[in-house]
Amino acid sequence: MKKTQDMQRNLTMVMDFYELTMSNGYFLDQDKDIRVAFDVFYRKNPDNGGFAIFTGLEQIVEYVLNLHFDNDDIEYLRSQNLFAEEFLAYLKDFHFTGDIYAFPEGTVMYPNEPCLTVVAPLIDAQLIETAILLQINHQSLISTKTRRIVRAAGGRAVSDFGARRAHNMDAAIYGARAAYIGGANSTATVLSGQMFGMPISGTMAHSFVMFYRDEFEAFKKYAETYPDATVLLVDTYDVLRSGIPNAIRVAKEVLEPMGKRLKGIRIDSGDLAYLTKKARKMLDKAGLEDCKIIISNSLDEFTISSILSQGGCVDSFGVGERLITAKSEPVFGAVYKIAAVEEEPGVFVPRIKISENVEKITNPGLKKVYRIIDEEGRAIADMIAKSDEVVDMSQPFRYVDPTKPWKNRYFENCKAIELQKLIIQNGKLVYQLPDLEEIASYVKRQLSEEIWEEEQRFEYPHMHYLDMTPDYYEMKMQLLNDLSMKE
């Protein structure tokens, strides 16, 4: 049986209180069986980047399939003196019965397009809001940040070292998972490795070096214990005068007589660009050209880029706090908004949120999201269509750029790939969830083959277009017009 972090706990009550008070109201008004559609989307890429990575779907599925209120939950809710007994009885036998559509996990995504849609009875859709958002907001944030760090590393290995600076145990465990999806090679968090089959890695702490009488003795003990995986932390006392010389001595006096090689050294403080250049020269002079140099200490995409631009000699990066907390922009901002209500059997009537802030006006109705791929296999835009539209790319296809709707524009010699897949139907899983390696490989393939390099820049990336079919755009504008007439 696959081990999960929530095996010993029921997470159903991870929800905002208003989800329960609203549901109680719906129940008493006899609206609980009306089906609705809610979309999950976000409005802005983290760090002013060009894209984000959809992450956390597997944990959403686990939550929804295991959602149930136990006796302790019911008694706790009863103690609030707010809920009707009939509603509490309903919750006692509750399980999710709706449908969930979502992008495949690891899909590169963009602002204002629904990465996940819930079509379900009203209470079913309302009760899962918080759980869905917290998984997407956290894991998508970390995977997106990690991808930036991995890009800055330029093909060098990146390991997640962040657990001790994560916001709690779950943040460390699922943050490591998200980091692997974003391109990290391994994690130092052992439970994440156990749960998700990720490679785990680690060397030693300064305390190991300080425990022994001197640095050489500590290095010698470690090398004798792990002769096939000796990586020595060389900055406890003095990198160039003590650490590197003692590491070289261990390589010559301890490892080489055993027929082994010093695998690497790690530097965790100081001027990392300067120290790695000096260390590389010292190691090479000693005949240790194959010895890897690993660095850590408050790294992110900007410090990594700076170190490498200065000629730093680095083979691998251990990245901790700024990865696991996405320190530069620690809020992802996905939201969960109602998009349609089934007012007659099979007829979903659009709903739209209007705001003085134009960017907060939602895209209404049941819809489909397509990725438009050109002849060279590159994604040139995404497009929203009404759910019942036929999108035929066998001939020039007219679309609307909502920022310039007066222009007549066409996709030619392109194909349209529908992004959302049916994940849960009538409360049952109908989709084969990929394993972690498949998700990570999917991310890499998209970014190397489909997504423009210009969208992957750190500074002023190209903005990916989110277009609309003419029918969808007309429906949205008509809805806005009708509502404005009522004011």
For each residue, the residues with C-beta under 8 A, 3 or more apart:
1:
2: 195
3: 7 194 195
4: 7 62 195
5: 169 170 173 174 191 195
6: 9 11 62 66
7: 3 4
8:
9: 6
10: 13 66 68 70 73
11: 6 14 63 66 131
12: 15 66 67 68 69 70 73
13: 10 69 73 76
14: 11 63 130 131 134
15: 12 19 20 127 128 129 130 131
16: 19 129 130
17: 20 21
18: 21 22
19: 15 16 22 23 126 127 129 130
20: 15 17 23 24 77 83 127
21: 17 18 24 25 82
22: 18 19 25 26 126
23: 19 20 26 27 32 87 122 123 126 127
24: 20 21 27 28 82 83 84 87
25: 21 22 28 29
26: 22 23 29 31 32 122 123 126
27: 23 24 30 31 32 84 86 87 90 123
28: 24 25 84 86 87
29: 25 26
30: 27
31: 26 27 34 122
32: 23 26 27 90 121 122 123
33: 121 122
34: 31 121 122 341 342
35: 98 119 120 121 122 341 342 348
36: 119 120 121 122 125 338 340 341 342
37: 117 118 119 125 338 339 340 341 348 365 366
38: 117 118 125 129 336 337 338 339
39: 114 116 117 336 337 339 362 363 367
40: 114 115 116 117 118 132 133 136 334 335 336
41: 111 112 113 114 115 334 335 337 363
42: 52 111 112 115 140 332 333 334 335
43: 111 112 333 335 359 360
44: 111 333
45: 48 49 50 51 52 110 111 144
46: 49 52 141 144 145 326 328 329 332
47: 145 148 328 329 458
48: 45 461
49: 45 46 52 144 148 458 461
50: 45 454 455 456 457 461 462 463 464
51: 45 108 109 110 144 451 455 456 461 464
52: 42 45 46 49 108 109 110 140 144 332
53: 106 107 108 109 140 143 144 147 181 182 443
54: 57 102 103 104 105 106 107 108 109 115 136 140
55: 105 106 136 139 140 142 143 178 181 182
56: 59 60 105 135 136 138 139 140 174 178
57: 54 60 61 102 103 104 105 116 135 423 433
58: 61 62 105 433
59: 56 62 63 135 139 174
60: 56 57 63 64 100 102 116 131 132 135 136
61: 57 58 64 65 100 423 424 429 433
62: 4 6 58 59 65 66
63: 11 14 59 60 66 67 128 131 132 135
64: 60 61 67 96 100 128 131 424 427
65: 61 62 96 424 427 429
66: 6 10 11 12 62 63
67: 12 63 64 94 95 96 127 128
68: 10 12 94 95
69: 12 13 73 74 77 91 92 94
70: 10 12 73 74
71: 74 75 92
72: 75 76
73: 10 12 13 69 70 76 77 91
74: 69 70 71 77 78 88 91 92
75: 71 72 78 79
76: 13 72 73 79 80
77: 20 69 73 74 80 83 88 91
78: 74 75 81 83 85 88
79: 75 76
80: 76 77 83
81: 78
82: 21 24
83: 20 24 77 78 80 87 88
84: 24 27 28 87 88
85: 78 88 89
86: 27 28 89 90
87: 23 24 27 28 83 84 90 91
88: 74 77 78 83 84 85 91 92
89: 85 86 92 93
90: 27 32 86 87 93 94
91: 69 73 74 77 87 88 94
92: 69 71 74 88 89
93: 89 90
94: 67 68 69 90 91 123 127
95: 67 68 427
96: 64 65 67 120 124 128 424 427
97: 120 121 124 426 427
98: 35 118 119 120 121 124 125 424 426 427
99: 118 119 120 422 424 425 426
100: 60 61 64 116 117 118 119 120 422 423 424
101: 116 117 119 420 421 422 423
102: 54 57 60 105 115 116 117 420 421 423
103: 54 57 107 109 115 116 369 419 420 421
104: 54 57 107 419 421 434 442
105: 54 55 56 57 58 102 181 433 434 439 442
106: 53 54 55 143 181 434 439 440 442 443 446
107: 53 54 103 104 115 419 442 446
108: 51 52 53 54 379 443 446 447 450 451
109: 51 52 53 54 103 113 115 140
110: 45 51 52 113 382 464 466
111: 41 42 43 44 45 466
112: 41 42 43 363 466
113: 41 109 110 363 369 382 384 419 466
114: 39 40 41 117 339 363 367 369 420
115: 40 41 42 54 102 103 107 109 136 334
116: 39 40 57 60 100 101 102 103 132 136 420
117: 37 38 39 40 100 101 102 114 339 366 420
118: 37 38 40 98 99 100 124 125 128 132
119: 35 36 37 98 99 100 101 125 366
120: 35 36 96 97 98 99 100 124 125
121: 32 33 34 35 36 97 98 124 125
122: 23 26 31 32 33 34 35 36 125 126
123: 23 26 27 32 94 126 127
124: 96 97 98 118 120 121 127 128
125: 36 37 38 98 118 119 120 121 122 128 129
126: 19 22 23 26 122 123 129
127: 15 19 20 23 67 94 123 124
128: 15 63 64 67 96 118 124 125 131 132
129: 15 16 19 38 125 126 132 133 336
130: 14 15 16 19 133 134
131: 11 14 15 60 63 64 128 134 135
132: 40 60 63 116 118 128 129 135 136 336
133: 40 129 130 136 137 334 335 336
134: 14 130 131 137 138
135: 56 57 59 60 63 131 132 138 139 174
136: 40 54 55 56 60 115 116 132 133 139 140 332 334
137: 133 134 140 141 331 332 333 334
138: 56 134 135 141 142 171 174 175 178 332
139: 55 56 59 135 136 142 143 174 175 177 178 181
140: 42 52 53 54 55 56 109 136 137 143 144 178 332 334
141: 46 137 138 144 145 178 326 330 331 332
142: 55 138 139 145 146 175 178 179 182 323 324 326
143: 53 55 106 139 140 146 147 178 179 181 182 443
144: 45 46 49 51 52 53 140 141 147 148 182 326 332
145: 46 47 141 142 148 149 182 300 322 323 326 328
146: 142 143 149 150 158 160 178 179 181 182 183 184 323
147: 53 143 144 150 151 182 183 443 447
148: 47 49 144 145 151 152 300 301 458
149: 145 146 152 153 158 182 183 184 299 300 301 304 317 319 323
150: 146 147 153 158 182 183 184
151: 147 148 154 183 301 456 458
152: 148 149 300 301 302 304 305 308 458
153: 149 150 156 157 158 304 308 317
154: 151 308
155:
156: 153 314 315 316 317
157: 153 185 186 315 316 317
158: 146 149 150 153 183 184 185 316 317 319
159: 184 185 186 187 188 201 316 317 318 319
160: 146 163 175 176 179 180 184 186 187 188 189 319 320 323 324
161: 188 296 318 319 320 323
162: 165 166 172 175 176 179 189 319 320 321 323 324 325
163: 160 166 172 175 176 187 188 189 324
164: 172 320
165: 162 320 321 324 325
166: 162 163 169 171 172 175 324 325
167: 171 325
168: 171 172
169: 5 166 172 173
170: 5 173 174
171: 138 166 167 168 174 175 324
172: 162 163 164 166 168 169 175 176 189 192 324
173: 5 169 170 176 177 189 191 192 195
174: 5 56 59 135 138 139 170 171 177 178 192
175: 138 139 142 160 162 163 166 171 172 178 179 323 324
176: 160 162 163 172 173 179 180 184 187 189 192 196 198 324
177: 139 173 174 180 181 192 195 196 198 436
178: 55 56 138 139 140 141 142 143 146 174 175 181 182
179: 142 143 146 160 162 175 176 182 183 184 187 323 324
180: 160 176 177 183 184 186 187 196 198 436 440
181: 53 55 105 106 139 143 146 177 178 436 439 440 443
182: 53 55 142 143 144 145 146 147 149 150 178 179 443
183: 146 147 149 150 151 158 179 180 440 443 444
184: 146 149 150 158 159 160 176 179 180 187 319 323
185: 157 158 159 199 201
186: 157 159 160 180 198 199 200 201
187: 159 160 163 176 179 180 184 192 193 198 199 200 201
188: 159 160 161 163 200 201 202 318
189: 160 162 163 172 173 176 192 193 200
190: 193 194 200
191: 5 173 194 195
192: 172 173 174 176 177 187 189 195 196 198 200
193: 187 189 190 196 197 198 199 200
194: 3 190 191
195: 2 3 4 5 173 177 191 192
196: 176 177 180 192 193 436
197: 193 435 436 437
198: 176 177 180 186 187 192 193 436
199: 185 186 187 193
200: 186 187 188 189 190 192 193
201: 159 185 186 187 188
202: 188
203: 231 232 233 264 266 294
204: 208 209 222 231 232 233
205: 208 209 233
206: 209 210 233 236 268
207: 210 211
208: 204 205 211 212 218 222 233
209: 204 205 206 212 215 218 219 233 236 237
210: 206 207 218 236
211: 207 208 218
212: 208 209 215 217 218 221
213: 217
214: 217 218
215: 209 212 218 219 236 237 242 243 246
216: 219 220 246 249 250
217: 212 213 214 220 221
218: 208 209 210 211 212 214 215 221 222
219: 209 215 216 222 223 232 246 247 249 250 254
220: 216 217 223 224 250 253 254
221: 212 217 218 224 225
222: 204 208 218 219 225 226 230 232
223: 219 220 226 227 230 232 250 254 255 260 262
224: 220 221 227 254
225: 221 222
226: 222 223 229 230
227: 223 224 230 255 258 260
228: 260 263
229: 226 263
230: 222 223 226 227 250 255 260 262 263 264
231: 203 204 263 264 265 266 292 294
232: 203 204 219 222 223 243 246 247 250 262 264 265 266
233: 203 204 205 206 208 209 236 243 265 266 268
234: 239 242 243 244 246 247 265 266 267 279
235: 239 243 266 267 268 269 270 275
236: 206 209 210 215 233 243
237: 209 215 242 243
238: 241 242 243
239: 234 235 242 243 244 267 270 275 278 279
240: 243 244 275 278 279 282
241: 238 245
242: 215 234 237 238 239 245 246
243: 215 232 233 234 235 236 237 238 239 240 246 247 265 267
244: 234 239 240 247 248 265 278 279 282 283
245: 241 242 248 249 282
246: 215 216 219 232 234 242 243 249 250
247: 219 232 234 243 244 250 251 262 265
248: 244 245 251 252 262 282 283 286 288
249: 216 219 245 246 252 253
250: 216 219 220 223 230 232 246 247 253 254 255 262
251: 247 248 254 255 256 261 262 286 288 291
252: 248 249 255 256 286
253: 220 249 250 256 257
254: 219 220 223 224 250 251 257 258
255: 223 227 230 250 251 252 258 260 261 262
256: 251 252 253 259 260 261
257: 253 254
258: 227 254 255
259: 256
260: 223 227 228 230 255 256
261: 251 255 256 288 290 291
262: 223 230 232 247 248 250 251 255 265 288 291
263: 228 229 230 231 291 292
264: 203 230 231 232 291 292 293 294 315 316
265: 231 232 233 234 243 244 247 262 279 283 291 292 293 294
266: 203 231 232 233 234 235 293 294 295 296 318
267: 234 235 239 243 270 272 275 276 279 293 294 295 296 297
268: 206 233 235 295 296 297
269: 235 297
270: 235 239 267 274 275
271: 274 275
272: 267 275 276 295 297 307 312 314
273: 276 277 306 307 310 311 312
274: 270 271 277 278
275: 235 239 240 267 270 271 272 278 279
276: 267 272 273 279 280 293 295 307 312 313 314
277: 273 274 280 281 311 312 313
278: 239 240 244 274 275 281 282
279: 234 239 240 244 265 267 275 276 282 283 293 313
280: 276 277 283 284 293 313
281: 277 278 284 285
282: 240 244 245 248 278 279 285 286
283: 244 248 265 279 280 286 288 289 291 293
284: 280 281 287 288 289
285: 281 282
286: 248 251 252 282 283
287: 284
288: 248 251 261 262 283 284 291
289: 283 284
290: 261
291: 251 261 262 263 264 265 283 288
292: 231 263 264 265 315 316
293: 264 265 266 267 276 279 280 283 313 314 315 316
294: 203 231 264 265 266 267 314 315 316 317 318
295: 266 267 268 272 276 299 307 312 314 316 317 318
296: 161 266 267 268 299 317 318 319 320
297: 267 268 269 272
298: 303 320 321 322
299: 149 295 296 303 304 317 318 319 320 322
300: 145 148 149 152 303 304 319 322 323 327 328
301: 148 149 151 152 304 305 458
302: 152 305 306 458
303: 298 299 300 306 307
304: 149 152 153 299 300 301 307 308 317 319
305: 152 301 302 308 309 458
306: 273 302 303 309 310
307: 272 273 276 295 303 304 310 312 314
308: 152 153 154 304 305 311 312 314
309: 305 306
310: 273 306 307
311: 273 277 308
312: 272 273 276 277 295 307 308
313: 276 277 279 280 293
314: 156 272 276 293 294 295 307 308 317
315: 156 157 264 292 293 294
316: 156 157 158 159 264 292 293 294 295
317: 149 153 156 157 158 159 294 295 296 299 304 314
318: 159 161 188 266 294 295 296 299
319: 149 158 159 160 161 162 184 296 299 300 304 322 323
320: 160 161 162 164 165 296 298 299 323 324
321: 162 165 298 324 325 327
322: 145 298 299 300 319 325 326 327 328
323: 142 145 146 149 160 161 162 175 179 184 300 319 320 326
324: 142 160 162 163 165 166 171 172 175 176 179 320 321
325: 162 165 166 167 321 322 330
326: 46 141 142 144 145 322 323 329 330
327: 300 321 322 330
328: 46 47 145 300 322
329: 46 47 326
330: 141 325 326 327
331: 137 141
332: 42 46 52 136 137 138 140 141 144
333: 42 43 44 137
334: 40 41 42 115 133 136 137 140
335: 40 41 42 43 133
336: 38 39 40 129 132 133
337: 38 39 41 353 362
338: 36 37 38 341 351
339: 37 38 39 114 117 350 351 362 363 364 365 366 367
340: 36 37 348 349 350 351 364 365 366
341: 34 35 36 37 338 348 349 351
342: 34 35 36 345 346 347 348 349
343: 347 348 349
344: 347
345: 342
346: 342
347: 342 343 344
348: 35 37 340 341 342 343 365 366 387
349: 340 341 342 343
350: 339 340 364 365 366 475 479
351: 338 339 340 341 364 365
352: 361 362 363 364 476 479 480 483
353: 337 360 361 362
354: 361 480 483
355: 358 360 361
356:
357: 360 361
358: 355 361
359: 43
360: 43 353 355 357
361: 352 353 354 355 357 358 480
362: 39 337 339 352 353
363: 39 41 112 113 114 339 352 367 384 476
364: 339 340 350 351 352 475 476 479
365: 37 339 340 348 350 351 386 387 472 475 476
366: 37 117 119 339 340 348 350 386 387 388
367: 39 114 339 363 384 385 386 387 472
368: 384 385 386 387 389 391 418 420
369: 103 113 114 382 383 384 385 418 419 420
370: 382 383 384 385 391 416 417 418 419
371: 379 381 382 416 417 419 450
372: 379 380 381 382 383 411 414 415 416 467
373: 377 378 379 380 414 415 416 417 450
374: 377 378 380 413 414
375: 413 414
376:
377: 373 374 449 450
378: 373 374 450 451 452
379: 108 371 372 373 382 450 451 452 464
380: 372 373 374 411 414 465
381: 371 372 399 411 464 465 466 467
382: 110 113 369 370 371 372 379 419 464 465 466 467
383: 369 370 372 391 399 416 466 467 468 469
384: 113 363 367 368 369 370 466 467 468 469 472
385: 367 368 369 370 389 391 468 469 471 472
386: 365 366 367 368 389 469 471 472 475
387: 348 365 366 367 368
388: 366
389: 368 385 386 469 471 472
390:
391: 368 370 383 385 397 416 469
392: 395 397
393: 397 411 414 415 416
394:
395: 392
396: 410 411 412
397: 391 392 393 410 411 412 414 416
398: 408 409 410 470
399: 381 383 409 410 411 467 468 469 470
400: 405 409 467 468 469 470 473
401: 404 405 407 409 465 467
402: 405 466 467 468 473
403:
404: 401 407
405: 400 401 402 473
406:
407: 401 404
408: 398
409: 398 399 400 401 467
410: 396 397 398 399
411: 372 380 381 393 396 397 399 414 416
412: 396 397
413: 374 375
414: 372 373 374 375 380 393 397 411
415: 372 373 393
416: 370 371 372 373 383 391 393 397 411
417: 370 371 373
418: 368 369 370
419: 103 104 107 113 369 370 371 382
420: 101 102 103 114 116 117 368 369
421: 101 102 103 104 431
422: 99 100 101 425 430 431
423: 57 61 100 101 102 429 430 431
424: 61 64 65 96 98 99 100 427 428 429 430 431
425: 99 422 428 430
426: 97 98 99
427: 64 65 95 96 97 98 424
428: 424 425
429: 61 65 423 424 433
430: 422 423 424 425
431: 421 422 423 424
432:
433: 57 58 61 105 429
434: 104 105 106 438 439 442
435: 197 438 439
436: 177 180 181 196 197 198 439 440
437: 197 440 441
438: 434 435 441 442
439: 105 106 181 434 435 436 442 443
440: 106 180 181 183 436 437 443 444
441: 437 438 444 445
442: 104 105 106 107 434 438 439 445 446
443: 53 106 108 143 147 181 182 183 439 440 446 447
444: 183 440 441 447 448
445: 441 442 448 449 450
446: 106 107 108 442 443 449 450 451
447: 108 147 443 444 450 451 456
448: 444 445
449: 377 445 446
450: 108 371 373 377 378 379 445 446 447
451: 51 108 378 379 446 447 455 456
452: 378 379 455 456 462
453: 456 457
454: 50 457 461 462
455: 50 51 451 452 461 462 464
456: 50 51 151 447 451 452 453 461
457: 50 453 454 460 461 462
458: 47 49 148 151 152 301 302 305 461
459:
460: 457
461: 48 49 50 51 454 455 456 457 458
462: 50 452 454 455 457
463: 50
464: 50 51 110 379 381 382 455
465: 380 381 382 401
466: 110 111 112 113 381 382 383 384 402
467: 372 381 382 383 384 399 400 401 402 409
468: 383 384 385 399 400 402 472 473 476
469: 383 384 385 386 389 391 399 400 472 473
470: 398 399 400 473 474
471: 385 386 389 474 475
472: 365 367 384 385 386 389 468 469 475 476
473: 400 402 405 468 469 470 476 477
474: 470 471 477 478
475: 350 364 365 386 471 472 478 479
476: 352 363 364 365 468 472 473 479 480
477: 473 474 480 481
478: 474 475 481 482
479: 350 352 364 475 476 482 483
480: 352 354 361 476 477 483 484
481: 477 478 484 485
482: 478 479 485 486
483: 352 354 479 480 486 487
484: 480 481 487
485: 481 482
486: 482 483
487: 483 484
